[in-house]
Amino acid sequence: MSEPVAWLNGQILPHSQAALPVGDLGVVAGASVTEMIRTFRHKPFRLDAHLDRLDTSLELLDFPTRPPRADLEAAVADVVRHNVGLIPASHDLGIIVFVTAGQNPTYLGAAGRDQTSLGSVCVHTFPLPFEFWAELYSKGGHLTTVGVPPLPEDAVTPRAKHRNRLHWWRADREAGQKTPGSRALLQTTDGQFTETSSGNLLVVHGQTISTPPSDLVLGGITRAVTQELVTDCGFTWQERPLFEPDLQSADEVLTTSTPYCVLPITRFNGQAVGLGTPGPICGELTTAWSNLVGLDIVRQSVAAAADRTGDAQS
């Protein structure tokens, strides 16, 4: 089959046929728990850690559907095995696993009462869009503070990875309007920074790398791996509240996320971070990531981005 496949509720289907009912709460209410994994050299990275976090999210949000771990592992293996054959050998995949909360009872009525807890479970992939971040390794990204706050913890805990993302859409839209090309960095009501819509925040002062307290943010798998590398490189890692002066005085600011591993942030609220260029700590961590996964992550991104944009223009 020349089309990518997906796994939906126990079946392997062509990607174009993997669809949710309009009454699924993942569609109606954004009630969906999710994970994103990526491959390196076509092999899923830290799959166990991602599936552990999926289990935690399902438990924290009390979802009625709890897919067996063995089913998800087999689904990921089957989908990746087929879909990596459709991309160049030097490219990689993003892998999405999601579980929805069930069906909307209003749409089903009394006759469908027994079906309301039947959520959808899906595994699908997409070719990683390296062109979105390839240049950022050398130029750095921009972060902007916005008026949109994080979701209240007593409503939806930040420790669960979910698809209730409307506040993030609003935040990134506001950031882009303030500073074109920037992403939003959210703050609590007392001014503590939390995270971006796609990554965790790291702030460098000297040899110390600080990150917001774990109870304020998603427990990033990439953040955890980066913590391991920070220790291996001989730097100091700490969790502590971070406020605007901490970023304004930082030597470097970084973000971590599954697709790109670690990226420098060179501007904050329109002002240069440090010297306004990617710094040495980011360089060491990027090299450490490359050594860990067995490929040069910057070189792969730049080359794959050129491949993809060249294909798009031809």
Rosetta silent file (secondary structure, phi, psi, omega in degrees, C-alpha in Angstrom):
SEQUENCE: MSEPVAWLNGQILPHSQAALPVGDLGVVAGASVTEMIRTFRHKPFRLDAHLDRLDTSLELLDFPTRPPRADLEAAVADVVRHNVGLIPASHDLGIIVFVTAGQNPTYLGAAGRDQTSLGSVCVHTFPLPFEFWAELYSKGGHLTTVGVPPLPEDAVTPRAKHRNRLHWWRADREAGQKTPGSRALLQTTDGQFTETSSGNLLVVHGQTISTPPSDLVLGGITRAVTQELVTDCGFTWQERPLFEPDLQSADEVLTTSTPYCVLPITRFNGQAVGLGTPGPICGELTTAWSNLVGLDIVRQSVAAAADRTGDAQS
SCORE:     score description
SCORE:     0.000 S_00000001
   1 L     0.000  128.547 -177.607    0.000    0.000    0.000 S_00000001
   2 L   -86.089   -7.000  178.751    1.456    3.355   -1.033 S_00000001
   3 L   -97.297  143.385  173.483   -0.669    5.288    1.477 S_00000001
   4 L   -58.311  153.801  177.755    0.284    5.605    5.167 S_00000001
   5 E  -112.405  161.399  173.861   -1.742    3.490    7.543 S_00000001
   6 E  -133.771  161.016  176.229   -3.263    4.200   10.950 S_00000001
   7 E  -113.483  119.970 -177.644   -4.543    1.959   13.730 S_00000001
   8 E  -132.285  115.971  177.034   -8.036    2.856   14.940 S_00000001
   9 L    50.795   44.798  173.313   -9.935    0.860   17.542 S_00000001
  10 L    91.754   -0.881 -178.412   -8.076   -2.337   16.774 S_00000001
  11 E  -121.343  140.162  170.556   -7.964   -2.090   12.985 S_00000001
  12 E   -86.542  125.563 -175.884   -5.223   -1.109   10.565 S_00000001
  13 E  -132.329  156.346  166.504   -6.708    1.263    7.996 S_00000001
  14 E   -57.178  141.602 -176.991   -5.480    3.535    5.212 S_00000001
  15 H   -52.334  -38.747 -177.501   -4.738    6.903    6.811 S_00000001
  16 H   -68.236  -16.255 -178.874   -7.458    8.576    4.735 S_00000001
  17 H  -102.451   -0.305  179.786  -10.086    6.230    6.185 S_00000001
  18 L   -84.183   99.953 -174.230   -9.191    6.710    9.868 S_00000001
  19 L  -135.452  149.403  177.053  -12.037    8.958   11.039 S_00000001
  20 L   -96.737  149.217  171.644  -13.902    9.603   14.275 S_00000001
  21 L   -61.238  147.788 -179.829  -17.695    9.759   14.585 S_00000001
  22 L   -63.693  -20.438  178.997  -18.964   13.333   14.787 S_00000001
  23 L   -90.219    2.747  177.961  -20.401   12.469   18.205 S_00000001
  24 E   -67.080  136.257 -178.462  -17.041   11.404   19.664 S_00000001
  25 H   -65.827  -18.391  171.805  -16.157   13.586   22.667 S_00000001
  26 H   -64.650  -30.938  177.723  -12.720   14.072   21.178 S_00000001
  27 H   -88.176  -46.831 -173.446  -14.483   16.035   18.438 S_00000001
  28 H   -70.519  -39.195 -171.635  -17.373   17.521   20.420 S_00000001
  29 L  -125.701    3.370 -174.413  -15.462   18.589   23.539 S_00000001
  30 L    64.350   23.042 -176.470  -11.753   18.241   22.803 S_00000001
  31 L   -87.458   84.416 -175.688  -11.839   15.473   25.436 S_00000001
  32 E  -147.432  134.822  173.156   -8.805   13.505   24.323 S_00000001
  33 E  -100.209  141.393 -171.184   -5.597   12.351   25.984 S_00000001
  34 E  -144.640  162.235  170.376   -2.603   12.140   23.682 S_00000001
  35 E  -139.471  146.629  169.194    1.088   11.415   23.287 S_00000001
  36 E  -122.013  124.874  176.631    3.576   12.325   20.599 S_00000001
  37 E  -114.535  158.735  170.899    6.621   10.146   20.105 S_00000001
  38 E  -127.506  161.136  172.966    9.237   10.503   17.385 S_00000001
  39 E   -97.933  151.117  163.729   11.526    8.074   15.656 S_00000001
  40 E  -121.725  125.613 -175.268   15.276    8.321   15.326 S_00000001
  41 L    52.329   38.747  173.569   16.613    6.274   12.434 S_00000001
  42 L    72.430   14.780  177.237   13.057    4.931   12.082 S_00000001
  43 E  -116.157  131.283  178.177   12.897    3.533   15.645 S_00000001
  44 E   -58.488  138.168 -177.635   10.518    4.987   18.282 S_00000001
  45 L  -103.749  126.005  178.110   12.418    6.842   21.011 S_00000001
  46 L    53.615   44.762 -179.310   11.521    6.321   24.681 S_00000001
  47 H   -59.669  -42.474 -178.663    8.224    4.656   23.782 S_00000001
  48 H   -59.125  -42.464 -179.314    7.841    3.158   27.252 S_00000001
  49 H   -64.536  -39.904  179.149    8.151    6.570   28.911 S_00000001
  50 H   -66.775  -41.466  179.579    5.555    8.067   26.581 S_00000001
  51 H   -70.696  -31.313  172.612    3.094    5.233   27.178 S_00000001
  52 H   -61.008  -43.708 -179.668    3.682    5.538   30.933 S_00000001
  53 H   -67.489  -35.650  175.379    2.730    9.207   30.672 S_00000001
  54 H   -59.517  -45.614  177.749   -0.332    8.305   28.615 S_00000001
  55 H   -59.013  -42.768  179.629   -1.435    5.955   31.401 S_00000001
  56 H   -62.972  -43.323  179.806   -0.867    8.714   33.952 S_00000001
  57 H   -62.818  -43.427  178.769   -2.909   11.212   31.928 S_00000001
  58 H   -60.925  -38.617  179.634   -5.789    8.750   31.563 S_00000001
  59 H   -71.389  -44.477 -178.871   -5.750    8.169   35.306 S_00000001
  60 H   -61.039  -36.398 -177.347   -5.480   11.854   36.242 S_00000001
  61 L   -97.127    2.554  174.546   -8.442   12.731   34.013 S_00000001
  62 L    55.830   47.594  177.979  -10.400    9.579   34.936 S_00000001
  63 L   -72.216  140.524  179.585  -11.016    8.490   31.340 S_00000001
  64 L   -73.005  -24.963 -178.519  -13.299    5.470   30.978 S_00000001
  65 L   -95.126  123.209  179.421  -11.245    3.974   28.146 S_00000001
  66 L  -128.991   88.010 -176.508   -7.908    2.432   29.185 S_00000001
  67 L   -63.983  139.824  177.624   -6.343    0.598   26.210 S_00000001
  68 L   -60.000  139.412 -179.509   -4.053   -2.318   27.105 S_00000001
  69 H   -57.069  -42.720 -177.115   -0.353   -1.429   26.878 S_00000001
  70 H   -61.389  -36.219  178.887    0.386   -4.475   24.731 S_00000001
  71 H   -64.928  -43.317 -179.208   -2.212   -3.381   22.155 S_00000001
  72 H   -67.745  -41.505  178.524   -0.674    0.085   21.854 S_00000001
  73 H   -60.471  -43.798  179.560    2.879   -1.266   21.597 S_00000001
  74 H   -66.645  -39.075 -179.973    1.823   -3.632   18.816 S_00000001
  75 H   -64.445  -44.038  178.163   -0.118   -0.879   17.037 S_00000001
  76 H   -60.299  -45.500 -179.418    2.864    1.489   17.122 S_00000001
  77 H   -60.723  -44.796 -177.823    5.144   -1.235   15.779 S_00000001
  78 H   -65.984  -45.037 -177.007    2.756   -2.136   12.938 S_00000001
  79 H   -67.568  -44.690 -179.694    2.037    1.441   11.890 S_00000001
  80 H   -65.214  -42.037 -178.453    5.680    2.533   12.029 S_00000001
  81 H   -55.294  -42.864  179.221    6.862   -0.581   10.178 S_00000001
  82 H   -74.991  -46.842 -168.557    4.650    0.279    7.216 S_00000001
  83 H   -74.578  -26.010  176.842    4.928    4.066    7.234 S_00000001
  84 H   -68.174  -20.545  176.556    8.727    4.375    7.442 S_00000001
  85 H   -71.653   -8.141 -177.939    8.805    2.654    4.071 S_00000001
  86 H  -104.470    2.569  179.268    7.119    5.723    2.582 S_00000001
  87 L  -122.111  159.854  176.749    9.704    8.306    3.697 S_00000001
  88 L   -60.548  153.612 -177.159   13.397    8.765    2.788 S_00000001
  89 L   -60.689  -28.443 -177.486   15.867    6.770    4.847 S_00000001
  90 L   -89.456   -1.317  178.691   17.312    9.962    6.363 S_00000001
  91 L   -99.162  173.779  179.641   13.933   11.331    7.504 S_00000001
  92 L  -141.573  171.916 -175.603   11.860   10.354   10.546 S_00000001
  93 E  -112.573  148.860  160.401    8.283   10.148   11.769 S_00000001
  94 E   -93.355  138.966 -178.330    6.185   11.730   14.462 S_00000001
  95 E  -117.970  125.168  179.221    3.928    9.141   16.120 S_00000001
  96 E  -110.072  131.468  169.963    0.610   10.149   17.656 S_00000001
  97 E  -120.973  128.550  175.144   -1.351    8.039   20.140 S_00000001
  98 E  -140.858  152.397  179.532   -4.661    9.383   21.373 S_00000001
  99 E  -132.300  128.526  179.488   -7.604    8.169   23.441 S_00000001
 100 E   -98.239  165.318 -171.456  -10.945    9.964   23.567 S_00000001
 101 L   -82.741   -8.584 -179.494  -13.340   10.143   26.506 S_00000001
 102 L   134.782 -157.543 -177.833  -16.324    8.472   24.822 S_00000001
 103 E  -109.441  150.196 -179.395  -19.417    9.496   22.865 S_00000001
 104 L   -73.054  114.649 -175.992  -21.605   12.549   23.359 S_00000001
 105 H   -62.677  -29.402  179.625  -24.761   11.321   25.159 S_00000001
 106 H   -62.442  -37.874  179.932  -26.862   14.170   23.742 S_00000001
 107 H   -72.426  -31.972 -175.225  -26.282   12.902   20.212 S_00000001
 108 H   -85.081  -30.559 -176.945  -27.005    9.283   21.142 S_00000001
 109 L    73.182 -176.894 -176.461  -30.078    9.811   23.291 S_00000001
 110 H   -61.346  -34.705 -177.883  -31.440    7.308   25.790 S_00000001
 111 H   -65.706  -24.073 -178.611  -31.189    4.432   23.317 S_00000001
 112 H  -103.591   18.425 -175.383  -27.425    4.880   23.090 S_00000001
 113 H   -54.755  -38.408 -176.794  -26.782    5.204   26.814 S_00000001
 114 H   -72.453  -11.276 -177.453  -24.611    2.073   26.898 S_00000001
 115 H   -98.094   -6.180 -170.972  -22.301    3.444   24.192 S_00000001
 116 L   -65.015  -26.626 -177.944  -21.396    6.743   25.813 S_00000001
 117 L   -89.453    2.975 -176.559  -18.250    5.401   27.521 S_00000001
 118 L   -85.189   93.746  178.385  -16.850    3.869   24.317 S_00000001
 119 L   -80.747  168.050  176.567  -13.917    6.116   23.474 S_00000001
 120 L   -99.090  144.852  177.877  -11.783    5.951   20.358 S_00000001
 121 E  -126.735  128.053 -173.878   -8.156    4.827   20.417 S_00000001
 122 E  -139.791  144.940  169.920   -5.865    5.727   17.535 S_00000001
 123 E  -127.923  125.125  175.041   -2.228    5.463   16.485 S_00000001
 124 E  -146.011  170.459 -178.288   -1.057    7.354   13.417 S_00000001
 125 E  -132.670  168.691  172.247    2.106    8.977   12.113 S_00000001
 126 E  -151.091  148.769  175.424    3.249   11.913   10.018 S_00000001
 127 E   -65.186  132.308 -178.661    6.599   12.797    8.420 S_00000001
 128 L   -62.255  129.059 -178.799    8.405   15.200   10.734 S_00000001
 129 L   -84.944   73.865 -174.402    8.239   18.747    9.287 S_00000001
 130 H   -56.497  -25.228 -178.165   11.910   19.593    9.811 S_00000001
 131 H   -64.277  -18.013 -179.521   11.496   22.843    7.891 S_00000001
 132 H   -73.875  -23.804 -176.012    9.648   24.314   10.879 S_00000001
 133 L  -132.934   -2.746 -175.484   12.721   24.277   13.131 S_00000001
 134 L   -55.621  -44.549 -178.433   15.840   23.575   11.024 S_00000001
 135 L   -73.713  -20.811 -176.041   16.911   27.238   10.925 S_00000001
 136 H   -69.792  -24.523  176.663   16.145   27.765   14.611 S_00000001
 137 H   -59.554  -35.121 -177.696   19.151   25.683   15.682 S_00000001
 138 H   -99.099  -25.143 -177.180   21.418   28.403   14.270 S_00000001
 139 H  -104.207  -29.504 -177.416   19.198   31.487   14.601 S_00000001
 140 L    88.404  156.228  178.464   17.129   30.759   17.688 S_00000001
 141 E  -100.936  175.358 -179.087   13.435   31.170   18.377 S_00000001
 142 E  -122.124  138.520  173.915   11.385   33.972   19.931 S_00000001
 143 E  -120.597  146.160 -178.066    9.085   33.820   22.966 S_00000001
 144 E  -136.852  136.957  173.763    6.480   36.399   23.954 S_00000001
 145 E   -78.435  149.164 -175.132    4.383   36.812   27.089 S_00000001
 146 L  -136.761  172.731  179.799    0.635   37.039   26.524 S_00000001
 147 L   -86.471   -8.392 -179.396   -2.559   37.743   28.412 S_00000001
 148 L   -80.697  123.242 -178.925   -3.886   34.183   28.096 S_00000001
 149 L   -88.401  166.845  170.642   -3.259   32.268   31.354 S_00000001
 150 L   -63.448  159.117  173.365   -2.705   28.529   31.823 S_00000001
 151 L   -62.598  141.839  178.201   -5.793   26.434   32.479 S_00000001
 152 L   -59.705  135.705 -176.006   -6.622   26.402   36.212 S_00000001
 153 L   -61.756  -32.455 -179.540   -5.040   23.373   37.842 S_00000001
 154 L   -77.883   -5.484  174.164   -8.266   22.461   39.611 S_00000001
 155 L   -96.768  -54.425  177.163  -10.017   22.328   36.225 S_00000001
 156 L  -140.807  115.786 -177.383   -7.431   20.454   34.129 S_00000001
 157 L   -65.466  137.826  177.559   -4.106   19.474   35.667 S_00000001
 158 L   -69.419  -11.473 -179.209   -1.044   20.538   33.660 S_00000001
 159 L   -79.415   -8.586  176.409    0.489   17.132   34.408 S_00000001
 160 L   -99.958  136.584  177.620   -1.920   15.481   31.937 S_00000001
 161 L   -94.864  116.559 -172.077   -1.218   15.696   28.205 S_00000001
 162 E  -140.241  175.866 -177.293   -4.513   16.400   26.501 S_00000001
 163 L  -111.384   24.536  170.806   -6.039   18.066   23.453 S_00000001
 164 L   -83.431   85.007 -163.321   -8.044   20.753   25.151 S_00000001
 165 L  -114.765   11.137 -175.320   -5.925   23.315   23.286 S_00000001
 166 H   -62.154  -37.560  179.739   -8.071   26.351   22.600 S_00000001
 167 H   -65.494  -34.013  177.745   -6.215   28.487   25.140 S_00000001
 168 H   -69.712  -38.803  176.617   -2.922   27.587   23.451 S_00000001
 169 H   -60.027  -44.985  179.125   -4.300   28.535   20.050 S_00000001
 170 H   -63.948  -41.753 -176.959   -5.345   31.909   21.472 S_00000001
 171 H   -65.001  -48.127 -179.568   -1.995   32.383   23.220 S_00000001
 172 H   -67.034  -32.844  176.948    0.150   31.632   20.163 S_00000001
 173 H   -65.078  -43.755  178.223   -2.100   33.791   18.007 S_00000001
 174 H   -63.897  -41.659  179.143   -1.656   36.715   20.415 S_00000001
 175 H   -61.430  -43.406  179.248    2.109   36.154   20.528 S_00000001
 176 H   -65.267  -30.855  176.908    2.310   36.165   16.732 S_00000001
 177 H   -73.248  -35.611  178.043    0.345   39.401   16.567 S_00000001
 178 H   -71.798  -48.644 -177.565    2.657   41.056   19.112 S_00000001
 179 L  -136.973   99.147 -177.867    5.883   39.709   17.615 S_00000001
 180 L   -51.588  132.858  179.293    5.557   37.955   14.256 S_00000001
 181 L    89.404   -3.072 -178.220    7.141   34.531   14.320 S_00000001
 182 L   -95.032  163.503  175.301    7.136   34.191   18.107 S_00000001
 183 E  -114.895  157.113 -177.127    5.465   31.623   20.338 S_00000001
 184 E   -80.410  143.008  169.552    3.632   32.230   23.592 S_00000001
 185 E  -119.962  117.924 -172.805    5.143   31.649   27.022 S_00000001
 186 L   -85.691  154.358  178.746    2.414   31.411   29.639 S_00000001
 187 E  -129.480  144.874  172.501    2.442   32.855   33.160 S_00000001
 188 L   -73.086  174.157 -178.554    0.439   32.051   36.267 S_00000001
 189 L   -63.654  -24.109  177.826   -1.528   34.795   37.988 S_00000001
 190 L   -95.135   11.133  172.604    1.465   35.522   40.256 S_00000001
 191 L    92.216    3.275  177.544    3.805   35.886   37.265 S_00000001
 192 L   -74.500  136.409  175.304    5.538   32.492   37.257 S_00000001
 193 E   -78.341  146.092  179.775    6.432   31.176   33.823 S_00000001
 194 L  -113.936  -81.558 -173.441    5.155   27.722   32.920 S_00000001
 195 E  -159.489  177.300  173.769    5.709   26.408   29.377 S_00000001
 196 L  -101.173  178.102 -178.188    5.050   26.954   25.683 S_00000001
 197 L   -69.154  -15.838 -176.665    2.391   25.265   23.582 S_00000001
 198 L  -134.086    4.625 -176.428    4.878   22.648   22.423 S_00000001
 199 L  -163.195  166.369  176.686    7.762   22.554   24.879 S_00000001
 200 E   -89.831  155.561 -175.446    9.294   22.976   28.308 S_00000001
 201 E  -101.939  134.206  172.180   11.310   26.030   29.348 S_00000001
 202 E  -127.188  136.834 -179.086   14.969   26.010   30.481 S_00000001
 203 E  -124.698  128.235 -173.518   16.808   29.133   31.683 S_00000001
 204 E  -107.860  126.454  169.151   20.613   29.223   31.916 S_00000001
 205 E  -128.250  110.812 -176.690   22.634   31.327   34.358 S_00000001
 206 L    64.292 -123.181  179.701   26.299   30.361   34.293 S_00000001
 207 L  -101.372   10.198 -177.728   26.502   26.585   34.673 S_00000001
 208 E  -107.084  131.576  179.292   23.023   26.287   36.246 S_00000001
 209 E  -114.187  119.384 -176.789   19.963   25.332   34.238 S_00000001
 210 E  -109.711  147.797  179.615   16.617   26.159   35.845 S_00000001
 211 E  -142.077  150.546 -177.330   13.174   24.947   34.864 S_00000001
 212 L   -60.184  155.780  179.659    9.713   25.667   36.326 S_00000001
 213 L   -56.816  144.283 -174.470    8.421   23.422   39.130 S_00000001
 214 H   -61.382  -27.630 -178.100    7.003   20.099   37.952 S_00000001
 215 H   -76.157   -5.039  178.981    3.573   20.758   39.427 S_00000001
 216 H  -100.077  -12.178 -168.435    3.106   23.713   37.030 S_00000001
 217 L  -137.460  165.356  171.223    3.968   21.980   33.764 S_00000001
 218 L   -66.574  137.751  177.230    3.650   18.830   31.731 S_00000001
 219 L   -74.356   86.099 -173.917    6.304   16.295   32.672 S_00000001
 220 L   -65.722  131.729  175.508    8.131   16.428   29.361 S_00000001
 221 H   -64.709  -41.841  179.411    9.860   13.236   28.272 S_00000001
 222 H   -67.519  -36.264  175.349   12.369   15.345   26.361 S_00000001
 223 H   -61.107  -42.036 -179.348   12.869   17.564   29.411 S_00000001
 224 H   -65.155  -41.424  177.315   13.640   14.448   31.484 S_00000001
 225 H   -64.859  -41.508  178.556   16.164   13.184   28.930 S_00000001
 226 H   -62.313  -36.847  176.067   17.741   16.649   28.787 S_00000001
 227 H   -59.283  -42.583  177.238   18.041   16.612   32.585 S_00000001
 228 H   -60.026  -42.867 -178.215   20.031   13.376   32.290 S_00000001
 229 H   -69.944  -36.642  176.488   22.307   14.987   29.696 S_00000001
 230 H   -56.995  -46.146  179.507   22.720   18.147   31.801 S_00000001
 231 H   -64.149  -43.622 -179.931   24.054   16.018   34.655 S_00000001
 232 H   -61.763  -33.351 -178.955   26.319   14.046   32.309 S_00000001
 233 L   -81.193   -4.961  177.293   27.739   17.319   30.957 S_00000001
 234 L    87.783   12.603  176.921   28.584   18.511   34.478 S_00000001
 235 L   -90.806  168.850  178.650   26.006   21.313   34.694 S_00000001
 236 E  -101.916  135.137  179.463   23.608   21.921   37.580 S_00000001
 237 E  -113.807  135.290  175.853   19.873   21.290   37.145 S_00000001
 238 E  -147.894  149.041  170.218   17.232   22.826   39.385 S_00000001
 239 E  -101.825  130.968  177.410   13.491   23.355   39.516 S_00000001
 240 L  -163.317  159.264  174.932   12.387   26.729   40.828 S_00000001
 241 L   -60.427  137.387  179.622    9.866   29.486   40.136 S_00000001
 242 L  -121.272  130.721 -178.366   10.921   31.589   37.150 S_00000001
 243 L  -122.211  176.508 -174.525    9.804   35.184   36.633 S_00000001
 244 H   -55.488  -43.881  178.850   10.391   37.843   33.992 S_00000001
 245 H   -59.900  -29.027  178.975   13.685   39.121   35.485 S_00000001
 246 H   -64.851  -37.998  178.216   15.072   35.570   35.326 S_00000001
 247 H   -77.568  -35.600 -179.609   14.639   35.507   31.550 S_00000001
 248 H   -66.241  -30.035 -178.546   15.786   39.077   31.095 S_00000001
 249 L   -98.940    2.360 -174.096   19.060   38.324   32.913 S_00000001
 250 L   -68.200  145.950  170.129   19.589   34.834   31.443 S_00000001
 251 L   -73.857  -39.729  177.401   22.758   33.872   29.620 S_00000001
 252 E  -146.681  154.900  170.387   20.689   31.478   27.507 S_00000001
 253 E  -130.549  137.756 -178.386   17.085   30.308   27.239 S_00000001
 254 E  -131.146  158.219  166.040   16.152   26.947   25.734 S_00000001
 255 E  -126.299  150.763  177.582   13.047   24.936   25.019 S_00000001
 256 E  -122.397  141.496 -179.326   12.784   21.156   24.833 S_00000001
 257 E  -162.445  154.364 -176.322   10.245   19.174   22.834 S_00000001
 258 L   -54.116  -48.444 -174.101    9.872   15.763   21.209 S_00000001
 259 L   -65.408  -40.798 -171.494   10.271   16.780   17.542 S_00000001
 260 L  -112.065   -4.869  179.166   13.406   18.929   17.843 S_00000001
 261 E    74.674  -76.504 -179.829   14.932   17.835   21.197 S_00000001
 262 E  -146.463  137.017 -179.860   16.410   21.188   22.280 S_00000001
 263 E  -133.735  146.914  174.181   16.362   24.632   20.678 S_00000001
 264 E   -80.003  145.571  170.264   17.858   28.006   21.615 S_00000001
 265 E  -110.315  118.080 -173.872   15.633   30.995   22.315 S_00000001
 266 E  -106.678   -7.974  176.345   17.466   34.163   21.292 S_00000001
 267 E  -140.036  139.825  178.697   14.729   36.783   21.803 S_00000001
 268 E  -133.423  120.783 -176.365   12.226   37.296   24.599 S_00000001
 269 L    52.225   40.371  175.608    9.515   39.950   24.322 S_00000001
 270 L    81.777   -2.811 -178.806   11.376   41.479   21.401 S_00000001
 271 E  -110.997  151.337 -179.030   14.692   41.814   23.286 S_00000001
 272 E   -66.414  140.972  170.483   17.859   39.771   22.850 S_00000001
 273 L   -93.190  124.561 -177.570   18.526   36.908   25.260 S_00000001
 274 L    58.316 -124.237  179.382   22.172   37.023   26.316 S_00000001
 275 L   -86.936    0.187  179.595   24.175   37.909   23.210 S_00000001
 276 L    80.428   13.079  177.863   21.172   37.285   20.982 S_00000001
 277 L  -133.784  158.978  176.671   22.736   34.173   19.463 S_00000001
 278 L   -56.412  136.194 -173.650   22.630   30.467   20.395 S_00000001
 279 L   -99.007  176.184 -175.541   24.952   29.910   23.344 S_00000001
 280 H   -67.680  -33.001  178.994   27.521   27.280   24.333 S_00000001
 281 H   -64.258  -44.924  177.076   25.286   25.393   26.783 S_00000001
 282 H   -60.387  -40.598  178.684   22.722   24.814   24.049 S_00000001
 283 H   -61.185  -42.964  179.062   25.541   23.698   21.763 S_00000001
 284 H   -65.462  -40.946 -179.338   26.801   21.139   24.285 S_00000001
 285 H   -69.952  -35.088  176.435   23.316   19.776   24.911 S_00000001
 286 H   -63.262  -42.981  176.831   22.615   19.540   21.182 S_00000001
 287 H   -63.613  -41.307  179.150   25.813   17.535   20.742 S_00000001
 288 H   -63.251  -40.353  175.880   24.878   15.343   23.708 S_00000001
 289 H   -61.936  -44.780 -179.459   21.471   14.679   22.162 S_00000001
 290 H   -60.177  -43.277  179.047   23.109   13.771   18.847 S_00000001
 291 H   -64.460  -37.646 -178.207   25.462   11.346   20.576 S_00000001
 292 H   -64.756  -44.627 -173.207   22.576    9.788   22.496 S_00000001
 293 H   -93.427   -4.262  174.002   20.371    9.091   19.464 S_00000001
 294 L    79.774   22.342  172.577   23.169    8.182   17.076 S_00000001
 295 L  -155.780  157.554  178.265   22.744   10.926   14.499 S_00000001
 296 L   -79.162  106.583 -172.515   23.503   14.624   14.129 S_00000001
 297 H   -67.278  -31.285  178.328   20.098   16.138   14.888 S_00000001
 298 H   -72.304  -47.768 -179.818   20.964   19.520   13.383 S_00000001
 299 H   -60.316  -41.924  177.905   22.418   18.067   10.198 S_00000001
 300 H   -60.578  -45.403 -176.877   19.404   15.780    9.800 S_00000001
 301 H   -62.937  -45.488 -177.919   16.986   18.670   10.278 S_00000001
 302 H   -64.944  -45.365 -178.468   18.724   20.961    7.812 S_00000001
 303 H   -67.865  -43.719 -179.186   19.084   18.279    5.131 S_00000001
 304 H   -67.523  -36.415  176.780   15.561   16.915    5.559 S_00000001
 305 H   -61.675  -42.540  178.742   14.098   20.438    5.530 S_00000001
 306 H   -63.723  -41.351  176.295   15.856   21.109    2.223 S_00000001
 307 H   -58.179  -47.337 -173.298   14.509   17.833    0.831 S_00000001
 308 H   -71.224  -41.793 -179.793   10.974   18.651    1.912 S_00000001
 309 H   -73.175  -30.324  174.310   10.869   22.258    0.755 S_00000001
 310 H   -64.943  -41.928  177.085   12.500   21.266   -2.518 S_00000001
 311 H   -62.555  -39.232 -175.870    9.783   18.654   -3.052 S_00000001
 312 H   -68.392  -28.477 -176.524    7.121   21.222   -2.214 S_00000001
 313 H   -90.412  -14.048 -176.121    8.470   23.668   -4.797 S_00000001
 314 L   -82.195    0.000    0.000    8.983   21.150   -7.617 S_00000001
